[in-house]
């Protein structure tokens, strides 16, 4: 298969060590990319494959993993290389044996995430756009967090929803929320913290030493509460995670309502990616938020 030949050649070039694939094993779990473990009998790598127009997505993911790695906080699978040929695009990562979210030290995940959130930048956003799922995520730098969230997160998703045919009540509610968004941010403005950006339970696990590992990021610099909020969106993380995080880096007052502002972004993204089954949840979340400020 030509793609394996080309990936082997690129790995050999960037590592200065001859690598010829002897085995490629499909790995289940992802819904966007095909995933494989490849080996030459000595070295193993984790590979994501997709169509050629997804190379930019892989470039951004590799850059995001490096950003987290450079914070010297949470462990990530290190990027090896990315590329494409006429048939596919790929991302090659360090292979880490993982045991999922069931065995490990959740408190360590909380402490290390708190440490990562203390890595800050001068502005909100990031050096490049990336993706949240398969949706474009705009990261144009801004010094105004509320306007960043209004335009580059909620406004962008609402415009996409309109393009996808979700008009009427949803748009009217969304427009009112955008107008009143400042009312949820009466506290001191947040610092631009390094965020994973897509931190749900499917994007962390533990290595064979029970240390936490995060992956599949949608990195940018923003309010750290946005990361914590997403951990609660799909069932939540272990109690020890929250206790350890709050002990090291207590959350500000108002988080319990602002988390809905942040999770609305992901709910809207699910509406745009997966369809009308998320419309009721979207409208209900906006109504809950508007009721808080009326």
Legacy VTK file of the C-alpha trace (Angstrom):
# vtk DataFile Version 3.0
C-alpha trace
ASCII
DATASET POLYDATA
POINTS 294 float
0.000 0.000 0.000
1.587 3.274 -1.143
0.565 5.285 1.909
2.484 2.955 4.248
5.530 3.146 2.036
5.437 6.944 2.112
4.839 7.089 5.860
7.736 4.695 6.460
10.014 6.844 4.305
9.044 10.008 6.176
9.540 8.407 9.601
12.955 7.191 8.485
13.880 10.683 7.294
12.792 12.587 10.410
14.191 10.063 12.911
17.391 9.271 10.974
16.612 5.604 11.591
15.451 3.154 8.948
11.829 2.212 9.527
9.959 -0.338 7.401
6.461 -1.294 8.433
6.018 -4.975 9.159
2.545 -4.714 10.617
-0.286 -2.153 10.678
-3.112 -2.777 13.117
-6.376 -0.821 13.047
-7.348 0.820 16.344
-10.976 1.565 17.163
-12.254 4.633 18.969
-12.061 7.614 16.634
-15.009 8.896 14.616
-13.126 11.358 12.382
-9.922 9.597 11.361
-8.766 6.063 10.729
-6.263 5.082 13.423
-3.494 2.493 13.326
-0.596 1.145 15.300
2.362 0.466 13.005
5.552 -1.374 13.846
8.769 -2.594 12.280
9.183 -5.172 15.027
11.155 -2.812 17.262
9.577 0.646 17.087
5.846 1.423 17.248
3.965 4.532 16.161
0.369 5.717 16.260
-0.944 6.916 12.888
-4.043 8.884 11.932
-5.201 8.764 8.321
-7.713 10.926 6.516
-8.312 12.461 3.102
-5.723 14.800 1.616
-7.718 17.951 2.416
-7.296 17.201 6.138
-3.547 17.822 6.221
-4.121 21.284 7.735
-6.105 19.661 10.561
-3.174 17.340 11.272
-0.678 20.209 11.164
-2.715 22.135 13.730
-3.069 19.074 15.963
0.674 18.470 15.909
1.335 22.108 16.789
-1.208 21.935 19.621
0.374 18.811 21.084
3.743 20.552 21.020
2.233 23.580 22.777
0.968 21.408 25.620
4.236 19.468 25.772
6.240 22.672 26.064
4.211 23.680 29.121
5.871 20.737 30.949
2.616 19.846 32.675
0.390 17.182 31.111
1.788 14.331 29.053
0.779 14.111 25.410
1.764 11.756 22.580
4.568 13.612 20.831
4.216 14.327 17.118
6.716 12.552 14.879
5.676 13.843 11.454
2.738 14.642 9.224
2.356 14.616 5.468
0.332 13.543 2.480
0.516 11.830 -0.895
-2.029 11.658 -3.715
-4.288 9.368 -1.703
-4.260 10.383 1.971
-3.005 12.718 4.673
-1.476 11.401 7.876
-0.241 12.301 11.327
2.335 10.081 13.026
2.551 10.236 16.812
4.533 8.600 19.567
2.817 5.343 20.501
1.745 5.275 24.147
0.099 2.160 25.621
-3.055 3.544 27.255
-5.585 1.940 29.571
-8.452 4.395 29.162
-10.020 6.495 31.906
-10.598 3.636 34.326
-7.233 3.082 36.007
-4.984 5.900 37.097
-4.752 8.870 39.382
-7.511 11.361 38.643
-6.057 13.753 41.210
-2.847 13.931 39.165
-4.898 14.892 36.124
-6.504 17.707 38.116
-3.192 18.990 39.471
-1.452 18.844 36.109
-4.329 20.562 34.321
-4.250 23.331 36.938
-0.532 23.717 36.258
-1.140 23.841 32.498
-3.770 26.544 32.996
-1.123 28.686 34.693
0.688 28.784 31.337
-0.546 32.062 29.910
-0.184 34.283 26.848
-0.578 37.995 26.157
-3.808 37.564 24.193
-6.718 35.186 23.825
-6.727 32.915 20.785
-3.695 31.276 19.242
-1.098 31.504 16.494
-3.302 29.562 14.078
-6.822 28.291 13.526
-7.567 24.621 14.149
-10.624 22.384 14.402
-13.134 21.346 17.051
-14.211 17.945 15.819
-14.350 18.546 12.082
-15.490 22.159 12.438
-13.159 25.072 11.804
-12.187 26.832 15.046
-11.135 30.459 14.599
-8.355 31.621 16.942
-7.585 35.157 15.787
-5.774 36.802 18.756
-7.798 39.280 20.809
-7.327 41.234 24.034
-11.098 41.162 24.738
-12.241 37.775 26.037
-15.993 38.452 25.923
-15.810 39.695 22.345
-13.620 36.709 21.432
-16.259 34.330 22.809
-19.081 36.311 21.239
-17.637 36.404 17.716
-15.181 33.521 17.326
-17.049 30.924 19.351
-20.816 31.425 19.794
-21.320 33.823 16.870
-19.364 31.598 14.504
-21.392 28.524 15.489
-24.708 30.377 15.290
-23.838 31.593 11.778
-22.951 28.034 10.821
-26.247 26.815 12.285
-28.091 29.373 10.162
-26.266 28.126 7.070
-27.304 24.596 8.052
-30.969 25.620 8.156
-31.465 26.240 11.880
-33.324 29.557 11.751
-36.288 31.071 13.587
-36.390 30.696 17.360
-32.819 29.439 17.673
-31.365 32.453 15.892
-33.531 34.953 17.798
-32.514 33.455 21.133
-28.885 33.331 20.051
-28.856 36.959 18.927
-30.269 38.090 22.286
-27.653 36.072 24.163
-24.829 37.591 22.141
-26.108 41.101 22.932
-26.251 40.348 26.664
-23.113 38.210 26.904
-21.182 40.806 28.943
-23.617 40.310 31.830
-22.087 36.924 32.611
-18.629 38.429 33.098
-18.950 40.933 35.941
-15.896 39.498 37.720
-12.331 40.431 36.850
-11.480 39.352 33.288
-9.805 35.931 33.020
-6.198 35.363 32.054
-5.471 33.832 28.629
-4.667 30.309 29.869
-3.399 27.431 27.751
-6.432 25.231 27.083
-6.767 21.716 25.755
-9.957 22.947 24.096
-11.756 19.604 23.676
-11.411 18.069 27.117
-14.057 15.378 27.406
-13.609 11.916 28.882
-12.725 10.388 25.508
-9.656 12.586 25.184
-7.717 11.503 28.245
-6.398 8.207 29.532
-3.536 6.846 31.621
-0.227 5.400 30.487
1.219 2.114 31.717
2.600 3.918 34.789
-0.873 5.291 35.603
0.114 8.848 34.656
-2.537 10.949 32.891
-2.226 11.541 29.146
-4.328 13.958 27.084
-4.693 13.910 23.309
-6.824 15.156 20.385
-6.585 18.802 21.500
-8.199 21.905 20.025
-5.636 24.210 21.633
-6.015 27.946 22.197
-5.523 30.460 25.025
-8.710 31.368 26.869
-10.601 31.296 30.155
-9.559 28.145 32.004
-13.181 27.671 33.029
-13.942 26.658 29.437
-11.840 23.496 29.868
-13.379 22.660 33.237
-16.868 23.268 31.878
-16.393 20.784 29.078
-15.272 18.083 31.515
-18.803 18.306 32.945
-20.678 18.287 29.638
-20.722 14.555 28.905
-21.001 12.997 32.347
-18.088 14.552 34.178
-14.683 13.389 35.359
-13.877 11.583 38.652
-14.509 13.506 41.879
-10.794 13.419 42.748
-10.041 15.322 39.557
-12.242 18.267 40.565
-11.072 18.263 44.181
-7.413 18.349 43.173
-7.945 21.022 40.538
-9.920 23.313 42.848
-7.397 22.837 45.647
-4.543 23.975 43.415
-6.482 26.587 41.436
-9.894 27.524 42.905
-12.598 28.540 40.430
-14.040 32.043 40.494
-17.567 32.868 41.650
-20.107 32.656 38.861
-18.565 29.551 37.297
-21.747 27.490 37.710
-23.621 29.695 35.247
-20.678 30.614 33.012
-20.046 26.934 32.367
-23.295 26.945 30.371
-21.964 29.849 28.290
-18.880 27.781 27.515
-20.626 24.466 26.939
-23.137 26.106 24.595
-20.271 26.355 22.110
-19.846 22.577 22.096
-23.597 21.921 22.037
-23.924 24.206 19.008
-21.011 22.399 17.397
-22.792 19.072 17.950
-25.916 20.546 16.376
-23.879 21.563 13.333
-22.020 18.256 13.116
-24.687 15.719 14.047
-28.027 17.352 13.337
-31.358 18.370 14.798
-31.309 15.983 17.773
-29.246 18.696 19.503
-31.604 21.567 18.674
-33.762 21.243 21.815
-30.698 21.110 24.077
-29.283 24.169 22.322
-32.459 26.233 22.729
-32.949 25.034 26.301
-29.393 26.078 27.250
-29.835 29.539 25.740
-33.181 29.972 27.527
-31.575 28.989 30.839
-28.837 31.568 30.322
-31.254 34.336 29.338
-33.411 33.600 32.385
-30.385 34.325 34.573
-30.061 37.898 33.349
-33.648 38.983 32.762
LINES 1 295
294 0 1 2 3 4 5 6 7 8 9 10 11 12 13 14 15 16 17 18 19 20 21 22 23 24 25 26 27 28 29 30 31 32 33 34 35 36 37 38 39 40 41 42 43 44 45 46 47 48 49 50 51 52 53 54 55 56 57 58 59 60 61 62 63 64 65 66 67 68 69 70 71 72 73 74 75 76 77 78 79 80 81 82 83 84 85 86 87 88 89 90 91 92 93 94 95 96 97 98 99 100 101 102 103 104 105 106 107 108 109 110 111 112 113 114 115 116 117 118 119 120 121 122 123 124 125 126 127 128 129 130 131 132 133 134 135 136 137 138 139 140 141 142 143 144 145 146 147 148 149 150 151 152 153 154 155 156 157 158 159 160 161 162 163 164 165 166 167 168 169 170 171 172 173 174 175 176 177 178 179 180 181 182 183 184 185 186 187 188 189 190 191 192 193 194 195 196 197 198 199 200 201 202 203 204 205 206 207 208 209 210 211 212 213 214 215 216 217 218 219 220 221 222 223 224 225 226 227 228 229 230 231 232 233 234 235 236 237 238 239 240 241 242 243 244 245 246 247 248 249 250 251 252 253 254 255 256 257 258 259 260 261 262 263 264 265 266 267 268 269 270 271 272 273 274 275 276 277 278 279 280 281 282 283 284 285 286 287 288 289 290 291 292 293
